[in-house]
């Protein structure tokens, strides 16, 4: 056997051993887990739930209670990003739920779920990255709206303080 072929066979064997080791490790992790998912997926799920809750809170408060006919600068963008973030978080939650084993403990089913997890690793990573990008956009947009609101109320606050400070002079 020539050296290139021997090297190729050795590389294939190492890849197989590496894949098998990761597969067995994921399978055990899923089988022994309380919630039927890997620790990484549970962390992503918790972060996704957190973002979803924050988006719900923002959607309840942004654009409401304002007596202005015009929305604040950046407010419409913020509302759109909240919608996108909520929608994408729900998509990620669905994908993670498909990778979750609903009745942990079965070796064969946990092995099958481990295969699905390994095959979906890139997809989950891409979705996680996209959700982080949306979260960053959400924070920037929120800061823009908050900055406008603080500039709007700063002169009113200064005027109120001035009036309060001069009240004792008029008495």
Long-range contacts (C-beta under 8 A, 24 or more apart in sequence): 19-118, 22-118, 23-111, 23-114, 23-115, 23-118, 24-114, 26-113, 26-114, 26-117, 26-118, 27-107, 27-110, 27-111, 27-113, 27-114, 28-110, 29-114, 30-101, 30-104, 30-110, 30-113, 30-114, 30-117, 31-101, 31-104, 31-105, 31-106, 31-107, 31-110, 32-104, 33-104, 34-104, 35-100, 35-104, 36-100, 36-101, 36-102, 36-103, 36-104, 36-113, 37-96, 37-99, 37-100, 37-101, 38-117, 41-96, 41-99, 41-100, 41-117, 41-124, 44-92, 44-96, 44-124, 44-128, 45-93, 45-96, 47-131, 48-89, 48-92, 48-93, 48-96, 48-131, 49-93, 51-85, 51-89, 51-131, 51-135, 52-86, 52-89, 52-90, 52-93, 55-82, 55-85, 55-86, 55-89, 55-138, 56-86, 58-82, 58-138, 58-142, 59-83, 59-86, 62-145, 72-145, 72-148, 72-149, 73-144, 73-145, 73-148, 74-141, 74-144, 74-145, 74-148, 75-145, 77-141, 77-144, 78-138, 78-141, 78-142, 78-144, 78-145, 81-134, 81-137, 81-138, 81-141, 82-138, 84-134, 85-131, 85-134, 85-135, 85-138, 88-127, 88-130, 88-131, 88-134, 89-131, 91-127, 92-124, 92-127, 92-128, 92-131, 95-120, 95-123, 95-124, 95-127, 96-124, 99-124
